[in-house]
Structure formats: C-alpha cells, structure tokens
Amino acid sequence: MTVGSTSARPPVIGRLLAYAWPYSGATIVYALLLLADSAVVLLPPYLTKVLIDDILSTPVPGGIVAGMTADRALALTIAAIAAAYLVMHAIKIAIGWNSAFLSMVVARDVREDVFSRLQDLPFSFFAKHGTGDLVSRVTQDSASLEGFLLQGIQLTLVNVVRVVALPVVLFALDWKLALVALVPVPFTLLISAYLWRRMEAEVRSRGLWAIYEERRRLLPIVFEIERVTARSLTGMPLSPY
C-alpha cells in the first residue's frame, strides 16, 4: 500500500489481484464455481421448454424425449429440473463460502499493509490528517473493500457471463423468438444511460458526494463515542484499543 504517496500506481483491479495471488487456488476455484453457476442456471429454463414442447403438448418429431413413453419422459424431466435446482443451490453455497474466505483474507492483508505503512510515516503526516480520517482508512475503507469482494466481483462476473451466454442459447433454441426478446434491449440501454447522467449531475449539483465523505469521516468518531458510553454505563474499564 502507498498511503500518502502521490507516485503512479497500478489500477485498482491489478492491486486487488496482487492481494489475491497468494490464494490463487481458492481464486481459481471461485472463478470455476461462478462459471458453473452461470451454466447450471440455464438448465431449468431449457428443461421447462422440453417439458412444454415435447411432453405436455404435441411431441416434436426427433425431440430430446423421442422414443420414451409420456409418463417416463415426464418423470425424467421433472427429476432433471429438481436435480438442476439442487446443484444450483449447492454451487451457490460453495460460492458463498469461497467468496467469504477470499474477501476476509484479502481485507485482512490490506488492513495489515495499511497499518504497517502508517507506522513508517513521519509525524508531519499525522499532524496534517485527522484521527477519524486515518481510522476510517484502516477500518471503513477496508470494510467497503471486503463488501466489494464479497458481492461486487461476484455479481459482475456472473452477469457478464450471462449476458454473453443467454443470447447464444436463445438463438440456438429459436432465432426468431430471440430477436423478439432482444427488441427492448437498445431502449433499455438508452434509458439507463440517460438516467445515469441525470443522477450523476444531481449528485454533483447538490454536493451529495461531499456529504458522504463527511459522514464516512465522522463514523469512527461516532463509534468511539458509542464505545465509551457503553463502557461507562456497564462500569467496565476503558481499553485504549
């Protein structure tokens, strides 16, 4: 970490990957689980399509259940849908465990590096920066980073894979229906871009970002007041930590 440094630094994602490198095994498993989750989530809709088109309605010649009796095909399809959901939930549990582990160890390493860097800084640095701001750097910022690793990267990777995979599956099943389903996409993107610009302009014009920064700076002070108050009410001795 380079607290207080103005030298050029690599991109944030590159620095996060550097922290994840010591846990490359868990990172690879995490990526594979995300890919598996994106693949398995496509199975229930496809099996539902088979259930409706090939079993409940007039069977399609040469369909996936061709040659089976109606009862056997129905039982196998329902069992396959149930199995797909079970596998999907098992993968999500594994993703949750793996994500929690990676986010905690990376956030811990970041806190240790920040604290180590703070110990090497001169007294003039501490004279120019408030205690609340420094405590926020060590606690609040690292907690935000942990939340990003726990949810942000997972949602980003999964959604990127799904955005690529879903159109491929749609066109493979029925290209005409796929075109109809994708008609609203350009309008959605245009409206989202317009609303995003409006929201960003509103935030900047009202100074909401400055309010957020001030709130983040004051949070450690509020936590310290709560700690002192709780200790005073219970009669327990105050700890410097």
PLY file of the C-alpha trace (Angstrom):
ply
format ascii 1.0
element vertex 241
property float x
property float y
property float z
element edge 240
property int vertex1
property int vertex2
end_header
0.00 0.00 0.00
1.10 3.54 -0.60
-0.77 5.67 1.91
0.15 9.29 1.48
2.09 8.61 -1.72
1.46 10.51 -4.95
3.53 8.25 -7.21
1.93 6.42 -10.10
0.21 3.23 -9.04
-1.21 0.30 -10.98
-5.01 0.06 -11.49
-7.15 -0.92 -8.50
-8.11 -4.28 -10.05
-4.43 -5.07 -10.57
-3.65 -4.34 -6.93
-6.60 -6.48 -5.79
-5.38 -9.37 -7.95
-1.93 -8.97 -6.38
-3.54 -9.45 -2.95
-5.45 -12.49 -4.22
-2.34 -14.08 -5.75
-1.24 -15.84 -2.50
-4.66 -17.51 -2.52
-4.57 -18.44 -6.21
-6.03 -21.90 -5.56
-9.11 -20.52 -3.86
-9.37 -17.79 -6.53
-9.34 -20.37 -9.36
-11.97 -22.45 -7.56
-14.05 -19.29 -7.10
-13.88 -18.47 -10.82
-14.80 -22.04 -11.80
-17.75 -22.01 -9.40
-19.01 -18.77 -10.92
-18.79 -20.26 -14.42
-20.56 -23.42 -13.25
-23.29 -21.34 -11.65
-23.80 -19.38 -14.87
-24.06 -22.64 -16.84
-26.36 -24.53 -14.46
-28.78 -21.61 -14.16
-29.57 -22.06 -17.87
-30.70 -25.67 -17.44
-34.13 -25.21 -15.75
-35.48 -22.90 -18.50
-34.31 -25.33 -21.18
-35.81 -28.32 -19.37
-39.06 -26.37 -18.91
-39.08 -25.78 -22.66
-38.67 -29.54 -23.21
-41.47 -30.21 -20.73
-43.89 -27.90 -22.53
-42.94 -28.52 -26.18
-42.07 -32.23 -26.17
-44.20 -33.71 -23.38
-47.25 -31.68 -22.38
-48.10 -30.53 -25.91
-47.83 -32.37 -29.21
-44.38 -34.03 -29.20
-41.84 -32.59 -31.63
-40.54 -35.31 -34.02
-36.95 -36.15 -33.15
-37.12 -34.26 -29.85
-34.97 -34.99 -26.84
-37.60 -37.35 -25.38
-38.30 -39.17 -28.66
-38.90 -42.88 -28.15
-39.93 -42.53 -24.48
-43.38 -43.05 -23.06
-45.13 -39.88 -21.89
-45.04 -40.89 -18.22
-41.34 -41.81 -18.30
-40.40 -38.62 -20.14
-42.43 -36.52 -17.68
-40.82 -38.19 -14.65
-37.28 -37.85 -16.04
-37.76 -34.20 -16.98
-39.18 -33.26 -13.58
-36.33 -35.14 -11.87
-33.80 -33.33 -14.07
-35.31 -29.94 -13.18
-35.22 -30.79 -9.46
-31.61 -32.00 -9.75
-30.63 -28.82 -11.60
-32.05 -26.67 -8.79
-30.29 -28.77 -6.14
-26.96 -28.45 -7.96
-27.58 -24.72 -8.41
-28.15 -24.20 -4.68
-25.12 -26.34 -3.79
-22.93 -24.24 -6.10
-24.27 -21.02 -4.58
-23.43 -22.29 -1.08
-19.90 -23.14 -2.23
-19.58 -19.71 -3.87
-20.70 -18.05 -0.63
-18.13 -19.91 1.46
-15.32 -19.29 -1.03
-16.22 -15.64 -1.51
-16.39 -15.02 2.25
-12.96 -16.62 2.73
-11.31 -14.63 -0.06
-12.87 -11.32 0.96
-11.85 -11.75 4.61
-8.24 -12.75 3.96
-7.72 -10.05 1.32
-9.28 -7.38 3.57
-7.10 -8.59 6.44
-3.95 -8.31 4.30
-4.99 -4.82 3.17
-5.52 -3.72 6.79
-2.12 -5.09 7.78
-0.40 -3.31 4.89
-2.15 -0.02 5.66
-1.27 -0.25 9.34
2.34 -1.16 8.54
2.58 1.78 6.16
1.10 4.15 8.74
3.80 3.15 11.23
6.50 4.21 8.76
5.05 7.66 8.04
6.56 10.79 9.66
4.81 12.75 12.40
4.12 15.56 9.94
1.71 13.28 8.08
-0.35 12.66 11.23
-0.33 16.38 12.01
-1.97 17.10 8.65
-4.61 14.33 8.80
-7.32 13.89 11.39
-7.52 10.80 13.56
-11.01 9.99 12.30
-9.82 10.02 8.69
-6.93 7.67 9.45
-9.12 5.28 11.43
-11.60 5.35 8.56
-8.84 4.39 6.14
-7.96 1.33 8.19
-11.48 0.20 9.14
-14.21 1.65 6.94
-12.34 1.56 3.64
-11.17 -1.99 4.17
-14.72 -2.98 5.16
-16.01 -1.43 1.94
-13.36 -3.36 0.03
-14.47 -6.56 1.73
-18.07 -5.89 0.71
-16.98 -5.25 -2.86
-15.04 -8.51 -2.96
-17.95 -10.39 -1.39
-20.69 -9.08 -3.69
-19.36 -6.75 -6.38
-16.94 -9.04 -8.22
-19.31 -12.00 -7.94
-22.26 -10.12 -9.43
-20.11 -8.53 -12.14
-18.56 -11.78 -13.36
-21.82 -13.72 -13.23
-23.73 -11.04 -15.11
-21.04 -10.68 -17.77
-21.08 -14.42 -18.42
-24.87 -14.48 -18.53
-25.05 -11.52 -20.91
-22.81 -13.48 -23.31
-24.33 -16.94 -22.76
-28.04 -16.12 -22.77
-28.20 -14.69 -26.31
-26.23 -17.69 -27.60
-28.72 -20.09 -26.00
-31.69 -18.05 -27.21
-30.52 -18.05 -30.83
-29.66 -21.76 -30.63
-33.21 -22.58 -29.48
-35.23 -20.21 -31.66
-33.63 -17.29 -33.50
-36.97 -15.63 -34.29
-38.06 -15.63 -30.65
-34.57 -14.44 -29.68
-34.90 -11.40 -31.95
-38.26 -10.54 -30.42
-36.86 -10.92 -26.88
-33.90 -8.63 -27.66
-36.02 -5.81 -29.13
-36.32 -3.89 -25.78
-32.54 -4.09 -25.10
-31.46 -0.93 -27.05
-34.26 1.13 -25.49
-33.32 -0.13 -22.01
-29.67 0.82 -22.54
-30.56 4.30 -23.79
-32.93 4.98 -20.89
-30.38 3.65 -18.37
-27.63 5.87 -19.80
-29.90 8.92 -19.68
-30.98 8.26 -16.08
-27.37 7.61 -15.02
-26.26 11.01 -16.41
-29.17 12.74 -14.69
-28.40 11.05 -11.38
-24.68 11.87 -11.60
-25.45 15.52 -12.37
-27.90 15.67 -9.45
-25.36 14.21 -7.04
-22.69 16.70 -8.11
-25.01 19.73 -8.08
-26.28 19.03 -4.58
-22.88 18.15 -3.14
-24.09 14.73 -2.01
-20.65 13.20 -2.55
-19.12 15.68 -0.10
-21.83 14.78 2.42
-20.96 11.09 2.01
-17.26 11.80 2.56
-18.02 13.82 5.69
-20.27 11.04 7.00
-17.54 8.48 6.42
-15.04 10.68 8.26
-17.35 11.06 11.26
-18.31 7.38 11.57
-15.18 6.35 13.55
-15.80 9.23 15.99
-19.40 8.11 16.44
-18.28 4.52 17.05
-15.76 5.73 19.64
-18.46 7.74 21.46
-20.72 4.69 21.49
-17.89 2.54 22.86
-17.05 4.98 25.64
-20.75 5.38 26.53
-21.32 1.62 26.64
-18.26 1.08 28.84
-19.30 3.88 31.19
-22.82 2.50 31.60
-21.60 -1.02 32.32
-18.79 0.08 34.62
-16.17 -1.79 32.60
-12.68 -0.26 32.29
-11.92 1.52 29.03
-9.39 -0.12 26.75
-7.10 2.05 24.59
-7.97 -0.34 21.71
0 1
1 2
2 3
3 4
4 5
5 6
6 7
7 8
8 9
9 10
10 11
11 12
12 13
13 14
14 15
15 16
16 17
17 18
18 19
19 20
20 21
21 22
22 23
23 24
24 25
25 26
26 27
27 28
28 29
29 30
30 31
31 32
32 33
33 34
34 35
35 36
36 37
37 38
38 39
39 40
40 41
41 42
42 43
43 44
44 45
45 46
46 47
47 48
48 49
49 50
50 51
51 52
52 53
53 54
54 55
55 56
56 57
57 58
58 59
59 60
60 61
61 62
62 63
63 64
64 65
65 66
66 67
67 68
68 69
69 70
70 71
71 72
72 73
73 74
74 75
75 76
76 77
77 78
78 79
79 80
80 81
81 82
82 83
83 84
84 85
85 86
86 87
87 88
88 89
89 90
90 91
91 92
92 93
93 94
94 95
95 96
96 97
97 98
98 99
99 100
100 101
101 102
102 103
103 104
104 105
105 106
106 107
107 108
108 109
109 110
110 111
111 112
112 113
113 114
114 115
115 116
116 117
117 118
118 119
119 120
120 121
121 122
122 123
123 124
124 125
125 126
126 127
127 128
128 129
129 130
130 131
131 132
132 133
133 134
134 135
135 136
136 137
137 138
138 139
139 140
140 141
141 142
142 143
143 144
144 145
145 146
146 147
147 148
148 149
149 150
150 151
151 152
152 153
153 154
154 155
155 156
156 157
157 158
158 159
159 160
160 161
161 162
162 163
163 164
164 165
165 166
166 167
167 168
168 169
169 170
170 171
171 172
172 173
173 174
174 175
175 176
176 177
177 178
178 179
179 180
180 181
181 182
182 183
183 184
184 185
185 186
186 187
187 188
188 189
189 190
190 191
191 192
192 193
193 194
194 195
195 196
196 197
197 198
198 199
199 200
200 201
201 202
202 203
203 204
204 205
205 206
206 207
207 208
208 209
209 210
210 211
211 212
212 213
213 214
214 215
215 216
216 217
217 218
218 219
219 220
220 221
221 222
222 223
223 224
224 225
225 226
226 227
227 228
228 229
229 230
230 231
231 232
232 233
233 234
234 235
235 236
236 237
237 238
238 239
239 240
